[in-house]
Amino acid sequence: MSATTFLIPDMTCGHCEKTLRGALTEVLPGASVSIDLDAHRLTVMGDAATAEAAIREAGYSPERAG
């Protein structure tokens, strides 16, 4: 499994972090999720398309970091 990093400009607080962790855990059980709230970056191990869809479904606007 590879890691994918997303920039999520609308991830601004601890509640956002909790929401995103929950959404990703639901669709990618056991996946490693790393969040840097100050930098608005989220890195997840697992299928990038599934992760991106879950982030969008949770109401956020992810952009894949290059």
C-alpha positions, 0 to 999 in steps of 0.5 A: 500500500502506498501513502497519499497526501491531501491538502484540505484547506477547509480542515481547520479544527479538532472536530474536522480532524475527528470527522476525517479520521472516522470517515477514513477508518470506516472505508479503509479499516486499519489504515494509517492516517496522519494529520497535520492540522496547521498545514491542512495536510492529511496522509493516508495509507491505502487506496487514494480514490477511496480515501478521496471519496470518503473525504469528499463525502464527509464534506471537505475539499481535498486536493492531492499534494504533488 
